[in-house]
Amino acid sequence: MSGVLPGLAFSDEPIAFTPTRAAGLQRLERFAARTGRHYASTRNYDFGAERRTNVSALSPWIRHRLITEEEVLIRVLASHRLGQAEKFVQEVFWRTYFKGFLEQRPSVWSMYQSELVKSYQALESDPSLQLTYSQAVSGATGIDCFDHWVTELIRTGYLHNYARMWMASIWVFTLRLPWELGADFFLRHLLDGDPASNTLSWRWVAGLHTKGKTYLARAENIEKYTNGRFSPTGLARVADPLTETADHPRRPIAPCNAPPSGPYLLLLTEEDLSSADIMPHEPAGVLGLLATHGRSPQPIGEAAQRFTKDALRGILASTDVQPQSADDWSVPILAAAQRIGVRTVATAYPPIGPVRARLDRAESKLAEAGVLLHRVIRNHDSIAWPYANAGFFKLKTKIPTILASLNLLR
Ligand SMILES: Cc1cc2nc3c(=O)[nH]c(=O)nc-3n(C[C@H](O)[C@H](O)[C@H](O)COP(=O)(O)OP(=O)(O)OC[C@H]3O[C@@H](n4cnc5c(N)ncnc54)[C@H](O)[C@@H]3O)c2cc1C
């Protein structure tokens, strides 16, 4: 490896993405001291899987709320003033922004899903497209960095933010593949695979999120920010924005419910594995349901499946309950509610994605059986999401207000 940045001491340690809350908290504790100037000045560098010392790599834990955004912010702001850790705090709010935005433009997700099916169908009738796609997903394009990141993604389930941006840009503008296929490839393999952050980031790169503004991956930039590890050739030199005829109308954020007041069944899902904390009292029983396979019409990568399943299994470890998967969630929910004798089910408010889709489908059957579903929203989301109705800038300027509302400012 050439040209190691001066002044940075690296420990050559690949991150073990252990799917437990304890492991997430430990990583947060180790990285907290670096969330100030160090993060702001080095975060754009991708030093490789062995050297994740300049970014937190917390996303797999935060995405499933094994540790929450609020916990991360509390820890960071315990050792930094907001001004010192501003960059890091803003990054945490990008996740909030994307979730809040998709909540208010749900057709972005439904249209992505239908276009994805069409894109897979198009592969079957277009041998040249099929060849380019096969080369891309097997890391055989001949573009050194791209091929490396494909292998890294499949092996580790994690990529640096810039690697994601460069890959998405090369996918769309150099390989000229449909963006939906690339987004799906990511969603199947990322441990932090998330409908909002993933879909909207791909759209951002392609010029569909901030209309007309694209992200072009440049060889010199890749060489510099990978510290000379790659020197790609043949990259597109222009990135004309993709366009779409659909106009995604803004919808109000779907209603949420008050926390349950009497006995209830706690439904844990991969969207919020810490949701017991937002309930007012202990549940009468717990149920854990997985919707990981609903992230894609294709099989989900082994590492991503394992992370989510083991994370849920770990949270359920003190009970005799095992994680389950089902297409019709009303069946396991009604069975569990009946077994423990309750008519109320409480779960963390599910954002747009496969968990939400399953709960929406199940809810009327639950109601027919006299079982009420409470979707309990976190303060973090209910306070911040309304600001996620346009570009990120609007939410960014409100970060101090949001932090003050959450009582997180010293
Ligand atoms: C094409 C593309 C696809 C992506 N797909 C996903 C995805 O499926 N799931 C996902 O969680 N993130 C996704 N991201 C966003 C971002 O790349 C990751 O959240 C980030 O790289 C995680 O690494 P980290 O924890 O080391 O981040 P750090 O730089 O340490 O940031 C701290 C935390 O802030 C949040 N964060 C940072 N950058 C972003 C961002 N750009 N968008 C949203 N949240 C952010 C994450 O929770 C992260 O853990 C995608 C980005 C791109 C460009």
The ligand as a Gaussian input file, in Angstrom:
#p B3LYP/6-31G(d) Opt

LIG

0 1
 C      -25.305000       4.356000      -3.048000
 C      -25.411000       4.399000      -1.563000
 C      -26.163000       3.426000      -0.895000
 C      -26.274000       3.467000       0.497000
 N      -27.029000       2.485000       1.131000
 C      -27.180000       2.536000       2.469000
 C      -27.960000       1.559000       3.153000
 O      -28.560000       0.663000       2.552000
 N      -28.036000       1.638000       4.499000
 C      -27.417000       2.625000       5.215000
 O      -27.503000       2.615000       6.443000
 N      -26.701000       3.577000       4.591000
 C      -26.563000       3.566000       3.251000
 N      -25.815000       4.534000       2.628000
 C      -25.339000       5.687000       3.406000
 C      -23.925000       5.604000       3.964000
 O      -23.054000       5.191000       2.966000
 C      -23.780000       4.669000       5.163000
 O      -24.784000       4.901000       6.123000
 C      -22.432000       4.874000       5.833000
 O      -21.403000       4.700000       4.887000
 C      -22.264000       3.919000       6.967000
 O      -20.931000       3.860000       7.386000
 P      -20.475000       4.394000       8.796000
 O      -21.344000       3.826000       9.852000
 O      -19.020000       4.115000       8.912000
 O      -20.748000       5.939000       8.657000
 P      -20.131000       7.185000       9.431000
 O      -19.459000       8.038000       8.426000
 O      -19.349000       6.782000      10.605000
 O      -21.443000       7.979000       9.884000
 C      -22.104000       7.759000      11.139000
 C      -23.520000       7.319000      10.918000
 O      -24.243000       8.317000      10.212000
 C      -25.168000       7.715000       9.304000
 N      -24.770000       8.073000       7.947000
 C      -23.561000       8.448000       7.517000
 N      -23.571000       8.779000       6.212000
 C      -24.833000       8.577000       5.811000
 C      -25.515000       8.746000       4.568000
 N      -24.889000       9.229000       3.478000
 N      -26.821000       8.418000       4.508000
 C      -27.478000       7.981000       5.596000
 N      -26.897000       7.826000       6.798000
 C      -25.616000       8.121000       6.899000
 C      -25.073000       6.218000       9.527000
 O      -26.032000       5.820000      10.466000
 C      -23.669000       6.065000      10.081000
 O      -23.524000       4.907000      10.850000
 C      -25.655000       4.512000       1.223000
 C      -24.897000       5.478000       0.556000
 C      -24.784000       5.409000      -0.818000
 C      -23.969000       6.466000      -1.513000

